[in-house]
Amino acid sequence: MPDRSTGPTVAEPLTQLLTRVVHAVTAQVESVLKPEGLTIDQWLVIEALATRRGLTMAALADHTTATGPTLTRVVDRLVTTATVYREVDPDDRRKVRVYLSPRGRATHKRIATKVREIERAVLERSGDPAAVLTLLTDLR
């Protein structure tokens, strides 16, 4: 019988394998985020807002895959630390938009390079980073 304690095997179910990969990559990214006082959910919000100006909570949920209650807590915490701020949408006062603050932009700039290095290292292990990115994009 094969020893599965050493890692995944070819016979491992895809769902289990993908879950292990997500956990492993998340742990590496969290090792960069933790000293900054950030969680992975907070980073995903910062990352989404770094390239998109003024997202609604619904749009943030789409970009981060966080559920409504979790996303609200994450954004509340980021507001408390002045990393993001909220404003009422000028075109639809029923909506609130979330923006990255100057402090949030500085945080993103400081951390993004480290996160990209981790992502690049993970992708390079495949031998064909472009193919992996294409496959992951197609699967989502």
N, C-alpha and C positions, 0 to 999 in steps of 0.2 A: 504494500500500500504506500503511495507517495506521501512524503512528509510535506504537508501544506503550511507548516509553521514558518517555513523559510520564505514564503511569498506566494504570489499567484502562479497558477499553472495554466497550461493551454486549455485544460478541461474546466477551468473555473467559469461559472456563468458570467455572461457579459455584464449583467446588472451589478453583480458583486465586484467584478473587476473595475468597472467605472466608478463605483462608490469608493473603492480603495484609492483610486487615482485622485478623485476629488479631495478626499481626506488628506492624502499625502501632499498635494500641491497647496491646499489651504493651510496646512501646518507650516509649510515653508514660508508662505506669504505672511502668516500670522507672526512668525518669528521676527519679521521686519516691522510689523504694525504694533506689536505689543509694547516695545520701548517708547513708541509715540503715543501710547494710551488709546489706540484705536482697535476696533474689532473688524473682522472681515466684512460684516454688514455695513459698518460705517465707511469703510474704504470703498465699497461698491457704490455707495451714494456719492462720495466725493469724486470717484472716477467718472460716474455718469454726468455729474454737474460740471466737470472740468472741460468737457467737450460740447456741452449743450447748455444753453443759457435759459434759466428760469423754467424748470420742469414742474408740472403738476405732480401731485402725489400719485396719480394713476400712471403717469408716464414714468415716474421713478420706479414704481412697482414693476412695470414692464422691463425696465433696464436692469433692475437688481434681482428680480424674482422673489423679493421679500413680500410677505403677506401684509395686508393693511395694518393690523395692530402692531406687528413687529416694525414695520417701516415708520409708523408714527413715533414709536419709542426711539428708534435710531435717529430720526430727524430731530426730535425733541432734544436728545442728548447733544447732537451737533450744534443746535441752536444755543444751548447752554454754554458750550465752549467757544461760541462765536466763529465756528467753522463754516456754518451756513446761516442764511436768514430767510425769512418768509415775507412775502408781500402779496397783497390781494391783486389778482389779475386785473389790469386796467380795462380789458375788453369784456370780462365776465366776472363781476364782483362776487359771484358764488364760488369761484375757484381761488385757490391759494397756490402761488408758485414758490418754489424753493430755489435759492441762488447760492452759489459758492461765494463766500466772503473773501476779502483780500487775505485774511489769515488762512482760509481754506485753500486758496490758490497756492500760497506759500507751502502749506502742508503737502499738497498734491505734488508740487514741483520737487520737494525734498524727498518724497517717498517713491514717486512713480519710477524713477530710474532703478531703484533697488528691486521693485516688483518686476519691472521689465527684465532685469537680469535673471531673476528666478524663472520667469516664463520662458525666456530664451533658452536657458539651460535645459528646462524640461523638454521643450520642443526639439532641441538639437539631439537629444538622446534617441529620437525616433529615426534619425538619418534622413528624413524628408519632412521638415517642418511645414512646408507649404501644403503637403498632402494631409497632414494631421489637422491643420487649421481648416482646410476644406471639408474634411470629414466631420469635424466637430460642428462647423457651421451648418452643414447639411442635416445633422442629427438634432439640432435644437428646434 
